[in-house]
Amino acid sequence: VVDAKGFIVASDIIVRRPSASILVVLPDETRLAAKIVARDYHRGLVMLRVKPESPMVSIQLPDSVDTAVGSTVVAVGRYGGDRSPMVSSGILSATGRLEGTMLQSDARVSPSFYGGPLVDLYGNAIGVVVPAVAAGGAPDDTSWYDSGIAFAVPTPVLNSKLKRLMEGTDIRKGLIGIVPKSKDPYADGTELAAVRNRSPAEKAGIKPGDSVRSISGKPVRMFQQIKQALGPYDAGEEIELEVERDGKTRSVSVTLAESIPPLQPQRLGVWLAEVANDTAEQDESEDSSDQTRDAAPSQVTVRAVVPETAADGKMMPGDVITRIDETEITDLETIGRLMITAVPDDELEISVQRGDETVGVKLVP
């Protein structure tokens, strides 16, 4: 209970399937019908409203939590027809998990705990237990129950969202619309291969080839840190990004969106191959030749042109693609990401090395 007038926060697992009614049972066995006021889809919570005959006893959510990682915590739930209390103790394993949104504990929790509090030994409610798993870790977000990996929404975060939820406003994850150049999110570097069409990033003037240096004042040097920094923000919230372009750094404000128009992957009409760049000078000394060859940059070469496609008559077998619009091309992965995010009917400017000559090609994929 988060407000004496009858506002109640629960895990949204209770509303994921159709039901004839939702009942709230008070300590004196009174049953009250509840209505759904709003959902926080980003964190897996739902705001309910009942009409009590007298003011309810509500919890005061904290503005901040100082419970240290490694501290003992207790998850609390209820089970069965008599709603017997259940407890499961563990430690606070980490904060900022699941892209900055969750607390993690090794308390063993089952569905009976979802929506219940995670408390420390001083009685502070530090989180609300919800079903969640890491991306790609399981087919369903309830799959890790009773495993010793439990997640909880920090109560200070919930406290900051209460007003919106009580007013009936749904909350969703904020999207920005940037595509990293590197396939490995832990690789060093934050250069962007593409920016989604009609996305918040595009509206803010962010372009392919830009490198992100900080998000809301937090320095970032790999794409996983970008995901971690963006994770806590909701749709409609404004954030400040520091981006670098052509050696110059500037700040841009971006208002995150609830959704971005779907992608319509485009095609150039060429078969491509990624090959080592043999033009790089090699040190033929016995100690370093293998390492130097491994580190040689790659280049993307046109193997063949598909007849009656955009590239037909404009590109030739043997062409080396060096740049598409503002993005430097050194691998097939980057071109793939560019074509997935390309805007239909928009012309691309492609730089190719043809023999000893650099040629500019314009075509609509």
C-alpha positions, 0 to 999 in steps of 0.5 A: 500500500503506497497511499492511504486512499487505496493505491497499491503497487504489485508485480504486473504478473497478476495482470498478464492473463485475463481475469474476472476480477482482482481482489485485495485482501486486508489483514482483517480478511476484508476483500476489496475489488481492485482496478488497474490504474496504470502499468510500469512496463519498464520495470514490471509493476502495476498500480492498483486502486481500491476503495477502502471504508477507512484510510489504509496504513501505507508504507513511506517509500525512501528517497534513497537507500544506503544498504551496502552490497553484501548486507543481509536482506529478506524477501517477504511474500505470502502463500496459500489460502490463508496467505501465510507469511513467507520469508527468504533471506540472502545478501544484496548481491549488486545494484544497477543490474539489468541495464541499471534498473534492478537490485540483485539478491541471492535470496531464493524467491518463488512467484509467491514473493513477486510484488512483495518487499525486499527489506534490510535488517533495519526494516527498510523496504529497499525494493519490490521483488519482480520476475526478471532475467538477463537478456537472452538468459531464459525464455521467460522472465519467471524462469529463474525463480527459486534459483538464488538469483532474484531481482527487485525494483529499488524503492527510491526509483518506485517513489519517483514514479508514484505520481505518474502511476497514480495519475494513470500514466503508463510508463515504458522504457525510453528508446533512443535509436542508435546502432553501434559500429562494433558487434561486441558491446564490450569492445572499446569504442562508441562509434555509431554505425547507424541512427534509426530513421525518425528516432530521438537520436536523429531528431537531435542531430546525431549522425552515423560516425559520431562517437558517444562520450558521456550520457547524463554526465557519465563517461562511456567508452564501450556500448555496454556502458551506453546501455547501462547508462540509458537503462534507467530512463523512461520514454518522455524523459530528456537526457544529455549526450556528449558526442564527438564528430570530426574531433569536436565534442558537443552536447545534445539533448535527447527526449527518449521515445516509447517506440521507433518506426519499424525497420525496412531493411534495404539492399544494394545488390552486390555480393561482398567479401571481407578480406585482409588488406594486404597493402599494409606494410608487413614487418617480416621479422621472425618475432612480429610477422604473425602478430602484424598479419593478424592486426592488419585492417580489413577491407570490403570488396565487391565480388559480383553485382546482381543484375537489375538492382541499384548497383547494376551499372554503378558498381563493379567487381573488385571495387573496395567500399571505403565509406557509405555516407558518413560511416567508414567501412572496414567490415561486413558487419557495419554494412549490414547494420547500415542496410538494416537501418537504411531509409527507403527511397533515400539516396546513399553516397558510396565511396569506392576504391577502383584500382588506383582511383577513388570513385563516388557512387550515388544510388538508391538501395 
